[in-house]
């Protein structure tokens, strides 16, 4: 099993602060692609977590999709995943 460069970097620098890693590499982490990708993944995960909360409060799938800038299909899949993990 091979590790990606990102996995290796995270493992190698896991115990260092952002400031120390930035100083070592001479780059601002917020400007890196890996940081931007991780940030986007976090946003998408948050949106999917919010789907069930909004639906539980009586919002329709269409309203949730519009509010979270998702497709109806993404909302439907999120509800299916939620119901399969909670059973």
Secondary structure, DSSP 8 states (H G I E B T S, - for coil): ----HHHHHHHHTTTS-HHHHHHHHTS-GGGSHHHHHHHHHHHHHHHHHHHHHHHHTT--HHHHHHHHT--HHHHHHHHHHHHHHH-
